[in-house]
Amino acid sequence: MGDQPTFTLHIDQNKYLPIDGREVHAILTINSTGSVTTTAATPAEAAEVIIIDTSGSMSGGKIREARQAAATAVQTLRDGVNFAVIAGTDRARVVYPRNPQLVRANAATRAEAQRAIGQLSAGGGTSIGQWLHLAAQMLSAHPNAIRHAILMTDGQNNERADVFAAALARCEGAFVCDSLGVGDDWVPAELRKVAEALLGTFDFVRNQGDLADFFRKLTQTSMSKTVAELVMRVWVPQTATLKWVKQVSPTLLDLTGKRTDVNPLTGDYPTGSWGTEDREYHLCVEVPPGQIGSEIRAGWVKLLRPDTQEVFASGNVLAQWTDDLAQSTRINGKVAHYTGQAELHELIQDGLSARAAGNVDQATAQLAKAKQIAVDSGREDTARLLDKVVEVDPASGTARLRKNVDKADAIELDTGSVRTSRLRKDGEGS
């Protein structure tokens, strides 16, 4: 392993609670610095699987762009990385290598893989769960590596919902998967499930000609990871309840249901692998009311490696009861900002669902409110997309849904809603 990053953990909160106050909120900012090991003498062990949708809907220009994108990803792999390429239809097939096991990247294997990718053709259905299951099987031979997959699809998953859910459950914790949806015939909710289960991102490739650039960036990001599989270990006192643990930046990811119990008071939450980056998490702890002036530790957070128990950073979440209203009613700026970003995401999701169901009044109200939050928090990109779906009269404030919305605009709004803006130093969103 090359140079280890240095981690810092900073906790933003207002620890003061009113006399009957019970909810403690904190934003944990984890900063990882240190040289990326792609230039180190002994880079981090990595394993990468590239999954390409080759179903019937990929015919014509799409399959050509997909071949080029997969070849670009292979070219971006650094020497020594274990890799494979999978073609996905209603079954999963290893395109390269011929044996169902990963091979080390070098000039010869990259060239062989690119030749195999060049033979891909389109035909058949779409079974995303099977594709991921095969990737998990192949990656399982490399338990100590930073394990990652890129998945690209243009269509709707043909698997039954329970079969897809079972496949995702089997893959959970085995690798991180970043997904891309191409064109306007895929369902964001399906790739959102992949992202949530496998701690990855999912994005919309509006123009298929941009696919190779997306693949290059995702592969470069994967190659920059230097520490595999860290967990956030959270302890709360016996009388307290940990209500949720959520990643809130750079994207929204609810980790609450991914807890692994360490003991009755302590649980581990997966964070995946790390490179040089910043992430922020929102913790909410419910504590029993305390006496005026008393202070407790409402939570103890550590970032650690579960196999070695090595702690990289730690910090305390505090609670103190006060009868000073000015202290207890002050909302921490970061807590307020990310609470607003989470509300924006929910309003967009609920508004788009209501719109799809034909509930015009509900959709209009939620999307108009989302637009206001987007404007107020500096999310100009989201505000512009919302403007293509809902029209708000600046004079009267009256909102109405736009007719004949471009399907791609709705998909871009849907997929983009999981990204959050950071809180700028001056307190404004960015």
C-alpha positions as CSV (number, residue, x, y, z in Angstrom):
1,M,0.0,0.0,0.0
2,G,1.3,3.5,-0.8
3,D,1.0,6.6,1.2
4,Q,-1.9,6.6,3.7
5,P,-4.1,9.6,3.6
6,T,-4.5,11.7,6.8
7,F,-8.1,12.0,8.0
8,T,-9.6,14.8,10.1
9,L,-13.1,14.8,11.6
10,H,-14.8,18.1,12.4
11,I,-18.2,18.2,14.1
12,D,-20.6,21.1,13.6
13,Q,-23.6,21.3,16.0
14,N,-25.4,23.5,18.5
15,K,-25.1,21.4,21.6
16,Y,-27.5,23.5,23.6
17,L,-31.0,22.0,24.1
18,P,-34.1,23.6,25.8
19,I,-35.3,22.1,29.0
20,D,-37.5,19.5,27.2
21,G,-35.1,19.1,24.2
22,R,-34.4,15.6,23.0
23,E,-33.0,15.7,19.5
24,V,-29.3,16.3,18.9
25,H,-28.2,17.1,15.4
26,A,-24.6,17.1,14.1
27,I,-22.9,17.4,10.8
28,L,-19.6,15.4,10.6
29,T,-17.1,16.7,8.1
30,I,-14.5,14.1,7.2
31,N,-11.5,15.4,5.2
32,S,-9.0,13.0,3.7
33,T,-5.7,14.5,2.5
34,G,-2.5,12.9,1.4
35,S,-0.8,11.9,-1.9
36,V,-2.9,9.8,-4.2
37,T,-1.1,6.5,-4.7
38,T,-1.3,6.2,-8.5
39,T,2.2,7.6,-8.5
40,A,3.4,5.7,-5.5
41,A,5.9,2.8,-5.7
42,T,3.3,0.4,-4.3
43,P,-0.2,1.7,-5.2
44,A,-3.3,0.4,-3.5
45,E,-4.5,-3.0,-4.7
46,A,-7.6,-2.4,-6.9
47,A,-10.1,-4.5,-8.7
48,E,-12.4,-3.1,-11.4
49,V,-15.3,-4.6,-13.3
50,I,-16.8,-2.7,-16.3
51,I,-20.4,-3.7,-17.0
52,I,-21.9,-2.7,-20.4
53,D,-25.6,-3.0,-21.3
54,T,-25.7,-4.9,-24.7
55,S,-29.4,-5.5,-24.8
56,G,-31.5,-4.9,-27.9
57,S,-32.2,-1.3,-27.2
58,M,-28.5,-0.5,-27.4
59,S,-28.4,-1.1,-31.2
60,G,-27.1,1.4,-33.7
61,G,-25.1,4.4,-32.4
62,K,-25.6,3.5,-28.7
63,I,-23.6,0.2,-28.9
64,R,-20.8,2.1,-30.8
65,E,-20.6,4.7,-28.1
66,A,-20.7,2.0,-25.4
67,R,-17.8,0.1,-27.0
68,Q,-15.8,3.3,-27.2
69,A,-16.6,4.2,-23.5
70,A,-15.6,0.7,-22.3
71,A,-12.4,0.8,-24.3
72,T,-11.7,4.3,-22.7
73,A,-12.2,2.9,-19.2
74,V,-9.8,0.0,-19.9
75,Q,-7.2,2.5,-21.3
76,T,-7.6,4.5,-18.0
77,L,-6.8,1.6,-15.7
78,R,-3.3,1.8,-14.3
79,D,-0.9,-1.1,-14.6
80,G,-1.4,-3.9,-12.0
81,V,-5.1,-3.3,-11.5
82,N,-7.2,-6.5,-11.7
83,F,-10.0,-6.0,-14.1
84,A,-12.7,-7.6,-16.3
85,V,-15.4,-6.6,-18.7
86,I,-19.0,-7.9,-18.5
87,A,-21.7,-7.6,-21.2
88,G,-25.3,-7.5,-19.8
89,T,-28.5,-8.7,-21.5
90,D,-31.1,-11.0,-19.8
91,R,-28.0,-12.8,-18.6
92,A,-24.4,-11.7,-17.7
93,R,-21.5,-12.7,-19.8
94,V,-17.8,-12.2,-19.3
95,V,-16.4,-10.5,-22.4
96,Y,-12.8,-10.3,-21.2
97,P,-10.9,-12.3,-20.1
98,R,-12.1,-15.6,-21.4
99,N,-12.0,-17.2,-17.9
100,P,-14.4,-15.8,-15.3
101,Q,-11.6,-14.2,-13.2
102,L,-9.9,-10.8,-13.2
103,V,-6.6,-10.2,-14.9
104,R,-3.9,-7.7,-14.2
105,A,-3.9,-4.6,-16.5
106,N,-0.8,-4.1,-18.6
107,A,-0.3,-3.0,-22.2
108,A,-1.0,-6.5,-23.6
109,T,-4.2,-7.2,-21.5
110,R,-5.6,-3.8,-22.2
111,A,-5.1,-4.3,-25.9
112,E,-6.8,-7.7,-25.7
113,A,-9.7,-6.3,-23.8
114,Q,-10.2,-3.5,-26.2
115,R,-10.3,-6.0,-29.1
116,A,-12.9,-8.1,-27.3
117,I,-15.0,-5.0,-26.6
118,G,-14.8,-4.1,-30.3
119,Q,-16.8,-7.3,-31.0
120,L,-19.8,-6.4,-28.8
121,S,-23.2,-6.3,-30.5
122,A,-26.7,-5.5,-29.2
123,G,-29.6,-8.0,-28.6
124,G,-31.7,-9.5,-25.8
125,G,-33.3,-8.2,-22.6
126,T,-32.1,-6.4,-19.4
127,S,-31.4,-8.2,-16.1
128,I,-29.3,-5.7,-14.0
129,G,-29.3,-7.9,-10.9
130,Q,-27.6,-10.8,-12.8
131,W,-24.9,-8.4,-14.1
132,L,-24.1,-7.2,-10.6
133,H,-24.2,-10.8,-9.2
134,L,-21.5,-11.9,-11.7
135,A,-19.4,-8.9,-10.9
136,A,-19.7,-9.7,-7.1
137,Q,-18.6,-13.3,-7.8
138,M,-15.5,-12.2,-9.7
139,L,-14.6,-9.4,-7.3
140,S,-14.9,-11.8,-4.3
141,A,-11.5,-13.4,-5.3
142,H,-9.9,-10.0,-4.3
143,P,-11.1,-9.4,-0.7
144,N,-8.3,-7.0,0.2
145,A,-8.6,-4.8,-2.9
146,I,-10.5,-1.6,-3.4
147,R,-13.3,-3.2,-5.3
148,H,-15.3,-1.2,-7.8
149,A,-17.7,-1.5,-10.8
150,I,-19.0,0.8,-13.4
151,L,-22.4,-0.1,-14.8
152,M,-24.0,1.5,-17.8
153,T,-27.5,0.9,-19.1
154,D,-30.0,2.6,-21.5
155,G,-33.1,0.6,-20.7
156,Q,-35.6,-0.6,-18.1
157,N,-34.8,-3.6,-15.9
158,N,-36.8,-6.7,-16.9
159,E,-36.3,-8.6,-13.6
160,R,-39.1,-8.9,-11.1
161,A,-38.7,-6.4,-8.3
162,D,-38.1,-9.1,-5.6
163,V,-35.5,-10.8,-7.8
164,F,-33.7,-7.5,-8.3
165,A,-33.9,-6.6,-4.6
166,A,-32.4,-10.1,-3.7
167,A,-29.5,-9.6,-6.1
168,L,-28.7,-6.2,-4.6
169,A,-28.9,-7.6,-1.1
170,R,-26.4,-10.3,-2.1
171,C,-24.0,-7.7,-3.5
172,E,-24.2,-5.3,-0.6
173,G,-20.8,-4.7,1.0
174,A,-19.0,-6.7,-1.8
175,F,-18.0,-3.7,-3.9
176,V,-18.9,0.0,-4.7
177,C,-20.8,0.5,-8.0
178,D,-21.2,3.8,-9.9
179,S,-24.0,3.7,-12.5
180,L,-24.8,5.6,-15.7
181,G,-28.1,5.9,-17.4
182,V,-28.0,6.8,-21.1
183,G,-30.8,8.3,-23.2
184,D,-34.4,8.7,-21.9
185,D,-35.8,5.2,-21.7
186,W,-34.2,4.1,-18.4
187,V,-35.8,4.4,-14.9
188,P,-33.8,6.5,-12.4
189,A,-35.4,4.7,-9.5
190,E,-33.7,1.5,-10.5
191,L,-30.2,2.9,-10.6
192,R,-30.9,4.8,-7.4
193,K,-31.5,1.4,-5.8
194,V,-28.1,0.3,-7.1
195,A,-26.4,3.4,-5.7
196,E,-28.0,3.1,-2.3
197,A,-27.3,-0.6,-2.0
198,L,-23.7,-0.4,-3.3
199,L,-22.7,3.0,-1.9
200,G,-22.1,4.5,-5.3
201,T,-23.2,7.3,-7.5
202,F,-25.6,7.3,-10.4
203,D,-25.7,9.8,-13.2
204,F,-27.5,10.7,-16.4
205,V,-25.6,10.7,-19.7
206,R,-27.9,13.0,-21.7
207,N,-25.8,12.9,-24.9
208,Q,-24.5,9.4,-25.7
209,G,-21.4,11.0,-27.3
210,D,-20.3,12.0,-23.8
211,L,-20.3,8.4,-22.5
212,A,-16.6,7.9,-22.9
213,D,-15.8,11.0,-20.9
214,F,-18.1,9.8,-18.1
215,F,-16.3,6.4,-18.1
216,R,-12.9,8.0,-18.0
217,K,-13.8,10.2,-15.0
218,L,-15.4,7.4,-13.1
219,T,-12.4,5.2,-13.7
220,Q,-9.9,7.9,-12.7
221,T,-11.9,8.5,-9.5
222,S,-11.8,4.8,-8.7
223,M,-8.0,4.6,-9.5
224,S,-7.5,7.5,-7.0
225,K,-8.9,5.6,-4.0
226,T,-6.2,4.6,-1.5
227,V,-7.9,3.1,1.5
228,A,-10.4,0.3,1.2
229,E,-13.7,-0.1,3.2
230,L,-13.7,2.2,6.2
231,V,-16.6,2.2,8.6
232,M,-18.1,5.0,10.8
233,R,-18.5,3.5,14.3
234,V,-21.1,5.4,16.3
235,W,-21.6,4.9,20.1
236,V,-24.6,6.4,21.9
237,P,-25.5,6.2,25.6
238,Q,-27.8,3.5,26.9
239,T,-30.7,5.8,27.3
240,A,-30.3,7.4,23.8
241,T,-31.5,6.3,20.3
242,L,-29.5,6.9,17.2
243,K,-32.3,8.0,14.8
244,W,-30.3,8.2,11.6
245,V,-26.9,8.3,10.0
246,K,-26.9,9.9,6.5
247,Q,-24.2,11.0,4.0
248,V,-25.3,14.5,3.0
249,S,-22.3,15.5,0.7
250,P,-21.3,15.2,-2.0
251,T,-24.5,13.1,-2.5
252,L,-27.4,12.0,-0.3
253,L,-27.1,8.4,0.9
254,D,-29.0,7.0,3.9
255,L,-26.8,4.7,5.8
256,T,-29.2,4.1,8.7
257,G,-30.4,0.7,7.5
258,K,-26.8,-0.5,6.8
259,R,-25.8,-0.8,10.5
260,T,-23.8,-3.7,11.7
261,D,-24.1,-4.1,15.5
262,V,-20.8,-4.1,17.4
263,N,-22.5,-4.2,20.8
264,P,-25.9,-2.9,22.1
265,L,-24.7,0.7,22.2
266,T,-22.4,0.7,19.2
267,G,-22.9,0.2,15.5
268,D,-20.8,0.3,12.3
269,Y,-21.9,2.1,9.2
270,P,-20.1,1.5,5.8
271,T,-18.5,4.4,4.0
272,G,-16.7,2.5,1.2
273,S,-13.2,3.3,0.0
274,W,-11.5,6.7,0.3
275,G,-9.1,8.8,-1.7
276,T,-8.3,12.5,-1.3
277,E,-11.7,13.9,-0.7
278,D,-14.3,15.5,1.7
279,R,-17.5,14.0,2.8
280,E,-20.2,15.2,5.2
281,Y,-22.6,13.1,7.3
282,H,-25.7,14.0,9.3
283,L,-26.3,12.3,12.7
284,C,-29.5,12.6,14.7
285,V,-29.5,11.2,18.3
286,E,-32.6,11.3,20.6
287,V,-31.7,11.6,24.3
288,P,-33.8,11.8,27.4
289,P,-34.4,15.3,28.8
290,G,-31.7,16.4,31.3
291,Q,-31.2,18.9,34.1
292,I,-30.4,22.5,33.4
293,G,-26.6,22.9,33.1
294,S,-25.9,19.2,32.7
295,E,-23.8,18.1,29.7
296,I,-23.6,14.6,28.2
297,R,-21.8,12.9,25.4
298,A,-24.7,12.1,23.1
299,G,-22.5,10.3,20.6
300,W,-18.9,9.1,20.0
301,V,-17.9,8.7,16.4
302,K,-14.8,7.0,15.0
303,L,-13.7,6.4,11.4
304,L,-11.9,3.0,11.4
305,R,-10.8,0.0,9.4
306,P,-13.1,-2.9,10.6
307,D,-10.4,-5.6,9.9
308,T,-7.6,-4.0,11.9
309,Q,-9.7,-1.7,14.2
310,E,-7.2,1.1,13.3
311,V,-8.8,4.4,14.1
312,F,-8.2,7.2,11.6
313,A,-10.3,10.0,13.2
314,S,-12.7,10.4,16.1
315,G,-14.9,13.0,17.7
316,N,-17.7,13.7,20.2
317,V,-21.3,14.8,19.7
318,L,-22.4,16.7,22.9
319,A,-25.7,17.8,24.5
320,Q,-26.1,20.4,27.2
321,W,-29.5,21.6,28.6
322,T,-30.0,25.4,29.1
323,D,-32.8,27.8,30.0
324,D,-31.2,30.4,27.8
325,L,-33.5,30.7,24.8
326,A,-30.9,32.5,22.6
327,Q,-28.6,29.5,23.0
328,S,-31.1,26.7,22.6
329,T,-33.0,28.1,19.6
330,R,-29.9,28.8,17.5
331,I,-29.7,26.3,14.6
332,N,-26.2,25.4,13.5
333,G,-25.7,26.8,9.9
334,K,-24.5,23.5,8.5
335,V,-27.3,21.5,10.1
336,A,-29.8,23.9,8.6
337,H,-28.2,23.9,5.2
338,Y,-28.2,20.1,4.8
339,T,-31.7,19.7,6.3
340,G,-32.8,22.1,3.5
341,Q,-30.9,20.1,0.9
342,A,-32.5,16.8,2.1
343,E,-35.9,18.6,1.9
344,L,-35.2,19.7,-1.6
345,H,-34.4,16.2,-2.7
346,E,-37.6,14.8,-1.1
347,L,-39.8,17.6,-2.7
348,I,-38.4,16.8,-6.1
349,Q,-38.8,13.1,-5.7
350,D,-42.4,13.4,-4.3
351,G,-43.3,16.1,-6.9
352,L,-42.1,14.0,-9.9
353,S,-43.9,10.9,-8.5
354,A,-47.1,12.9,-8.1
355,R,-46.7,14.3,-11.6
356,A,-46.3,10.8,-13.0
357,A,-49.4,9.7,-11.2
358,G,-51.4,12.6,-12.6
359,N,-51.8,14.4,-9.2
360,V,-51.3,17.9,-10.7
361,D,-52.1,20.0,-7.5
362,Q,-49.7,18.0,-5.3
363,A,-47.0,18.0,-8.0
364,T,-47.3,21.7,-8.6
365,A,-47.1,22.6,-4.9
366,Q,-44.1,20.4,-4.2
367,L,-42.1,21.3,-7.3
368,A,-42.8,25.0,-6.7
369,K,-41.6,24.8,-3.1
370,A,-38.5,22.9,-4.3
371,K,-37.7,25.7,-6.8
372,Q,-37.8,28.2,-4.0
373,I,-35.4,26.2,-1.8
374,A,-33.1,25.7,-4.8
375,V,-33.0,29.4,-5.5
376,D,-32.5,30.2,-1.8
377,S,-29.6,27.7,-1.3
378,G,-27.7,28.7,-4.5
379,R,-28.6,25.6,-6.5
380,E,-28.9,27.5,-9.8
381,D,-28.5,24.2,-11.8
382,T,-31.5,22.6,-10.0
383,A,-33.5,25.8,-10.2
384,R,-33.0,25.9,-14.0
385,L,-34.2,22.3,-14.3
386,L,-37.2,22.9,-12.1
387,D,-38.1,25.8,-14.3
388,K,-38.4,23.4,-17.2
389,V,-41.0,21.4,-15.3
390,V,-42.9,24.0,-13.2
391,E,-43.6,27.7,-14.0
392,V,-43.9,30.2,-11.2
393,D,-45.3,33.7,-11.9
394,P,-42.8,36.1,-10.2
395,A,-45.5,38.7,-9.5
396,S,-48.3,36.5,-8.0
397,G,-46.3,33.5,-6.9
398,T,-48.8,31.3,-8.7
399,A,-47.3,28.0,-10.0
400,R,-48.4,25.6,-12.7
401,L,-46.9,22.5,-14.3
402,R,-45.5,23.0,-17.8
403,K,-47.0,20.9,-20.5
404,N,-45.0,18.8,-22.9
405,V,-41.9,18.5,-20.7
406,D,-38.9,16.9,-22.4
407,K,-38.5,13.5,-20.8
408,A,-34.7,14.0,-20.6
409,D,-35.3,17.2,-18.6
410,A,-37.4,15.3,-16.0
411,I,-34.8,12.5,-15.8
412,E,-32.0,15.0,-15.3
413,L,-33.9,16.7,-12.5
414,D,-34.6,13.3,-10.9
415,T,-31.0,12.0,-11.0
416,G,-29.5,15.4,-10.0
417,S,-31.6,15.7,-6.9
418,V,-29.3,13.4,-4.9
419,R,-26.4,15.8,-5.3
420,T,-26.0,18.5,-2.7
421,S,-24.3,21.9,-2.6
422,R,-21.7,22.7,0.1
423,L,-22.2,25.5,2.6
424,R,-20.0,28.4,1.5
425,K,-17.8,30.2,4.1
426,D,-20.2,33.2,4.1
427,G,-23.1,30.9,5.0
428,E,-24.6,30.7,1.6
429,G,-25.1,27.5,-0.4
430,S,-22.7,26.8,-3.3
